């Protein structure tokens, strides 16, 4: 026994390291873990590369998979910009005197996003769209003092799970509303289910099926000024769709992944959060403000920090104490590179190519449940075959045909497949040809 180990055991008052495990019953102990022999760093690297080479990415397949995360093109300049040390290594800029660069970048992100959404105030980001929605629901409860909130019955289950956790401690009860026959928010149900305890409503635009919900224009009129209207948006669609601020939204949330972040195996993401000036002191997270230093030169600092736990923890309105600063800067770079005309062009391409695939689907007689409703870059497709058969055909064609909807979304018929199909500007003629061949085999 070496001297260091002897001294440690002496300090602990034991004579053998195994005594540290005396609380573990002998019956469940094992003498071996069945692990392979130890490997050198170089051997591990080779083995890891061998395993990762088995992966198939969207760039190696004909992918029409979206459903929350989207395969949009990421300009090469974005990677160069966010790789700068002052952005890549920065965390929370608590010391403004040495953090002016990243603070200005975050301020510009807030400004550009506010213009895109047509909202008064945007914070410097949250984790993802799910946490943004959870914060929005709690904020609606704080503003109104009411304890019931309406959400769509058809929305991502992962998002439902997150917001359910968010509202547990606040006493807010979530109530689901259905879609109408066009796949849009059922305004009659919403109107009939409002009561004196309704804090607000969440409407997605586009929604889970990619449908551009035309009923969203009437939501604020129906719920009135005493309730909070939370709009969920796909920001890349706002080059062609009306901004949520013009539709009466009080709070806007969304996922910023489509704005130059790429897929990255599912993260990191970017939670967008915006609101009206009258609610600014209820906003979670942090806001970067522009001011002047003692010499009259532009200066930036975190403002309204009473929301932060490190300032007044007992009065904090949220447990969000970090943000997605690097992802915010990536989105800022993306929006700056594209500009108004670029955003419009991307939106037009997405909508046009989506309609092209819908037309191809009609050629084969497959069912499009909401065919008469306008969509952005996703649509619902129904195929009268088993999922096993459909998945087998798709695999042979190196095709990802969309997102399979299962029991968690109310689709449990074994003899049919319901897919949410996504089309972006990255889908090529070869991709469409593969989908045409796929439909020919399954329809």
ZAPA-801885 format. One line per 10 residues: number of its first residue (from 1); their letters; for each residue x, y, z of C-alpha. Coordinates in steps of 0.2 Angstrom, whole numbers, padded with zeros to 4 digits. Layout:
! ZAPA-801885
NUM	A	X,Y,Z  ...
***
This chain:
! ZAPA-801885
1	XXXXXXXXXX	0000,0000,0000  0008,0017,-0005  0009,0031,0008  -0004,0042,0000  -0017,0028,0001  -0012,0023,0019  -0014,0041,0024  -0031,0042,0016  -0037,0026,0025  -0030,0032,0041
11	XXXXXXXXXX	-0039,0048,0040  -0056,0039,0036  -0053,0027,0050  -0053,0011,0040  -0040,-0002,0035  -0046,-0007,0018  -0055,0003,0003  -0068,-0011,0002  -0075,-0006,0019  -0082,0009,0010
21	XXXXXXXXXX	-0094,-0003,0002  -0100,-0011,0018  -0118,-0004,0016  -0120,-0014,0000  -0127,-0031,0003  -0116,-0045,-0003  -0130,-0053,-0012  -0130,-0039,-0025  -0112,-0037,-0027  -0102,-0043,-0042
31	XXXXXXXXXX	-0084,-0046,-0044  -0084,-0042,-0062  -0094,-0030,-0074  -0091,-0040,-0089  -0081,-0025,-0097  -0068,-0028,-0111  -0050,-0025,-0108  -0044,-0007,-0106  -0040,0002,-0122  -0028,0015,-0127
41	XXXXXXXXXX	-0033,0032,-0133  -0030,0029,-0151  -0039,0012,-0150  -0054,0020,-0142  -0054,0034,-0156  -0054,0020,-0170  -0068,0011,-0161  -0078,0026,-0159  -0076,0031,-0178  -0081,0013,-0183
51	XXXXXXXXXX	-0097,0015,-0173  -0101,0033,-0179  -0099,0027,-0197  -0114,0017,-0195  -0125,0032,-0193  -0135,0039,-0208  -0138,0057,-0208  -0151,0068,-0217  -0137,0072,-0229  -0135,0054,-0234
61	XXXXXXXXXX	-0154,0051,-0236  -0169,0058,-0244  -0176,0066,-0228  -0193,0073,-0226  -0192,0073,-0207  -0197,0089,-0198  -0209,0090,-0183  -0201,0103,-0173  -0183,0102,-0179  -0179,0107,-0197
71	XXXXXXXXXX	-0166,0104,-0210  -0163,0121,-0217  -0147,0127,-0225  -0135,0135,-0213  -0123,0148,-0222  -0105,0145,-0219  -0102,0162,-0212  -0112,0158,-0196  -0100,0145,-0190  -0086,0157,-0192
81	XXXXXXXXXX	-0095,0171,-0183  -0100,0161,-0168  -0082,0152,-0167  -0075,0169,-0162  -0068,0167,-0144  -0077,0182,-0137  -0093,0173,-0142  -0089,0155,-0140  -0082,0156,-0123  -0094,0169,-0115
91	XXXXXXXXXX	-0106,0165,-0102  -0118,0176,-0092  -0111,0194,-0094  -0112,0199,-0076  -0098,0212,-0078  -0103,0224,-0092  -0087,0233,-0092  -0078,0218,-0100  -0093,0210,-0109  -0098,0224,-0121
101	XXXXXXXXXX	-0095,0214,-0137  -0107,0200,-0133  -0119,0212,-0124  -0121,0222,-0140  -0123,0206,-0150  -0137,0200,-0139  -0145,0218,-0139  -0145,0217,-0158  -0153,0199,-0157  -0167,0206,-0147
111	XXXXXXXXXX	-0169,0221,-0159  -0170,0210,-0175  -0181,0198,-0167  -0193,0211,-0160  -0194,0218,-0178  -0197,0201,-0185  -0211,0197,-0173  -0218,0215,-0172  -0217,0214,-0153  -0211,0227,-0141
121	XXXXXXXXXX	-0199,0217,-0130  -0188,0201,-0133  -0177,0194,-0120  -0160,0187,-0124  -0167,0169,-0126  -0172,0154,-0116  -0167,0136,-0118  -0180,0130,-0132  -0198,0133,-0137  -0205,0121,-0123
131	XXXXXXXXXX	-0197,0131,-0109  -0202,0147,-0117  -0220,0141,-0117  -0219,0135,-0099  -0213,0152,-0094  -0227,0160,-0105  -0241,0151,-0096  -0234,0155,-0079  -0232,0173,-0084  -0250,0173,-0090
141	XXXXXXXXXX	-0255,0167,-0073  -0245,0180,-0064  -0252,0194,-0074  -0270,0189,-0073  -0271,0180,-0056  -0281,0166,-0065  -0278,0148,-0064  -0284,0140,-0080  -0275,0140,-0097  -0280,0133,-0114
151	XXXXXXXXXX	-0268,0123,-0125  -0271,0114,-0141  -0275,0095,-0140  -0264,0092,-0155  -0246,0098,-0151  -0229,0090,-0148  -0231,0078,-0133  -0213,0083,-0128  -0219,0101,-0126  -0234,0095,-0116
161	XXXXXXXXXX	-0224,0086,-0104  -0212,0101,-0101  -0227,0113,-0098  -0235,0101,-0087  -0220,0101,-0076  -0219,0120,-0077  -0237,0123,-0070  -0237,0110,-0056  -0230,0122,-0043  -0241,0137,-0049
171	XXXXXXXXXX	-0258,0129,-0047  -0262,0132,-0066  -0273,0119,-0074  -0271,0115,-0092  -0287,0113,-0103  -0286,0106,-0121  -0296,0113,-0135  -0298,0103,-0152  -0295,0107,-0170  -0310,0110,-0181
181	XXXXXXXXXX	-0313,0101,-0198  -0299,0111,-0206  -0286,0107,-0194  -0287,0124,-0185  -0291,0130,-0168  -0310,0127,-0164  -0316,0144,-0160  -0333,0138,-0155  -0326,0127,-0142  -0314,0140,-0136
191	XXXXXXXXXX	-0328,0153,-0134  -0339,0141,-0125  -0325,0136,-0113  -0319,0153,-0107  -0324,0157,-0089  -0319,0169,-0076  -0304,0159,-0071  -0296,0158,-0089  -0279,0166,-0089  -0276,0164,-0107
201	XXXXXXXXXX	-0274,0153,-0123  -0259,0146,-0133  -0262,0145,-0152  -0248,0138,-0164  -0246,0147,-0181  -0241,0136,-0190  -0248,0121,-0180  -0242,0103,-0177  -0248,0098,-0195  -0240,0113,-0203
211	XXXXXXXXXX	-0257,0122,-0205  -0257,0141,-0206  -0271,0143,-0193  -0282,0157,-0201  -0292,0157,-0185  -0278,0165,-0175  -0284,0182,-0181  -0300,0180,-0171  -0292,0173,-0155  -0288,0190,-0146
221	XXXXXXXXXX	-0306,0196,-0150  -0314,0181,-0143  -0304,0180,-0126  -0304,0199,-0123  -0291,0210,-0115  -0292,0202,-0098  -0284,0186,-0104  -0267,0183,-0112  -0265,0177,-0130  -0249,0167,-0132
231	XXXXXXXXXX	-0244,0164,-0150  -0232,0150,-0155  -0223,0153,-0171  -0210,0145,-0183  -0199,0161,-0185  -0193,0156,-0203  -0211,0157,-0209  -0212,0175,-0205  -0205,0180,-0221  -0221,0176,-0229
241	XXXXXXXXXX	-0234,0176,-0215  -0241,0190,-0204  -0230,0193,-0188  -0239,0188,-0172  -0238,0206,-0165  -0250,0211,-0179  -0262,0197,-0174  -0265,0203,-0156  -0253,0192,-0147  -0248,0197,-0130
251	XXXXXXXXXX	-0234,0185,-0128  -0224,0176,-0142  -0214,0160,-0141  -0205,0149,-0153  -0191,0138,-0158  -0176,0147,-0166  -0167,0131,-0172  -0173,0135,-0190  -0163,0151,-0190  -0146,0145,-0194
261	XXXXXXXXXX	-0143,0133,-0180  -0144,0116,-0190  -0149,0100,-0183  -0134,0095,-0172  -0142,0079,-0166  -0156,0088,-0158  -0148,0103,-0149  -0143,0115,-0143  -0159,0125,-0147  -0165,0142,-0144
271	XXXXXXXXXX	-0181,0148,-0135  -0188,0164,-0142  -0198,0174,-0130  -0207,0191,-0133  -0220,0202,-0126  -0228,0219,-0125  -0220,0233,-0115  -0233,0233,-0102  -0228,0216,-0096  -0209,0219,-0097
281	XXXXXXXXXX	-0207,0216,-0078  -0215,0199,-0079  -0203,0193,-0092  -0192,0178,-0088  -0173,0177,-0091  -0164,0193,-0095  -0164,0208,-0106  -0149,0218,-0113  -0152,0236,-0113  -0143,0250,-0122
291	XXXXXXXXXX	-0137,0266,-0113  -0122,0278,-0112  -0106,0278,-0102  -0100,0293,-0092  -0091,0299,-0108  -0107,0298,-0118  -0102,0283,-0128  -0114,0269,-0132  -0114,0255,-0118  -0123,0240,-0114
301	XXXXXXXXXX	-0129,0231,-0098  -0141,0218,-0092  -0157,0227,-0086  -0172,0223,-0075  -0162,0210,-0066  -0175,0209,-0052  -0181,0194,-0061  -0164,0185,-0058  -0161,0173,-0044  -0144,0180,-0041
311	XXXXXXXXXX	-0151,0197,-0037  -0167,0195,-0027  -0169,0176,-0026  -0185,0177,-0015  -0194,0188,-0027  -0188,0179,-0043  -0202,0176,-0055  -0193,0162,-0064  -0180,0148,-0062  -0172,0152,-0079
321	XXXXXXXXXX	-0155,0159,-0075  -0145,0155,-0091  -0149,0158,-0109  -0143,0152,-0126  -0132,0166,-0130  -0122,0158,-0143  -0137,0151,-0152  -0145,0169,-0151  -0130,0176,-0160  -0131,0162,-0173
331	XXXXXXXXXX	-0149,0167,-0177  -0144,0185,-0177  -0131,0181,-0190  -0143,0171,-0200  -0156,0185,-0200  -0143,0198,-0205  -0136,0188,-0219  -0154,0185,-0227  -0162,0201,-0223  -0180,0205,-0228
341	XXXXXXXXXX	-0179,0199,-0246  -0170,0183,-0241  -0182,0178,-0228  -0196,0181,-0240  -0188,0170,-0253  -0184,0156,-0241  -0203,0156,-0236  -0209,0156,-0254  -0197,0141,-0258  -0203,0131,-0243
351	XXXXXXXXXX	-0221,0134,-0247  -0219,0130,-0265  -0209,0114,-0263  -0222,0108,-0250  -0236,0111,-0262  -0226,0101,-0275  -0225,0086,-0264  -0243,0087,-0260  -0247,0087,-0278  -0236,0072,-0281
361	XXXXXXXXXX	-0246,0064,-0266  -0263,0067,-0275  -0257,0058,-0290  -0256,0042,-0281  -0273,0045,-0272  -0266,0045,-0254  -0276,0054,-0242  -0272,0072,-0236  -0284,0075,-0222  -0282,0094,-0222
371	XXXXXXXXXX	-0279,0096,-0240  -0290,0112,-0241  -0280,0121,-0228  -0265,0132,-0231  -0249,0125,-0225  -0231,0132,-0223  -0218,0117,-0225  -0227,0102,-0217  -0243,0093,-0220  -0252,0077,-0214
381	XXXXXXXXXX	-0252,0062,-0225  -0262,0046,-0223  -0257,0029,-0230  -0268,0013,-0229  -0253,0001,-0225  -0245,-0005,-0210  -0231,0005,-0202  -0219,-0010,-0204  -0223,-0011,-0222  -0221,0007,-0225
391	XXXXXXXXXX	-0205,0008,-0215  -0197,-0006,-0224  -0201,0002,-0241  -0194,0018,-0235  -0178,0010,-0229  -0174,0002,-0246  -0176,0019,-0254  -0165,0028,-0241  -0180,0038,-0238  -0186,0046,-0221
401	XXXXXXXXXX	-0204,0049,-0227  -0209,0060,-0212  -0213,0059,-0193  -0224,0044,-0189  -0239,0049,-0178  -0243,0035,-0165  -0255,0032,-0150  -0248,0047,-0141  -0257,0058,-0154  -0272,0048,-0155
411	XXXXXXXXXX	-0267,0038,-0171  -0268,0020,-0166  -0275,0010,-0181  -0262,-0003,-0186  -0268,-0004,-0204  -0264,0014,-0208  -0249,0026,-0206  -0251,0044,-0203  -0236,0055,-0207  -0231,0073,-0204
421	XXXXXXXXXX	-0221,0077,-0220  -0209,0091,-0220  -0201,0100,-0235  -0188,0113,-0235  -0177,0123,-0247  -0164,0108,-0245  -0175,0095,-0253  -0170,0092,-0271  -0178,0084,-0287  -0169,0068,-0282
431	XXXXXXXXXX	-0178,0068,-0265  -0195,0071,-0274  -0191,0057,-0286  -0188,0045,-0271  -0204,0050,-0263  -0213,0047,-0279  -0206,0030,-0280  -0210,0027,-0262  -0229,0032,-0264  -0230,0021,-0280
441	XXX	-0225,0006,-0269  -0236,0010,-0253  -0252,0017,-0261
***
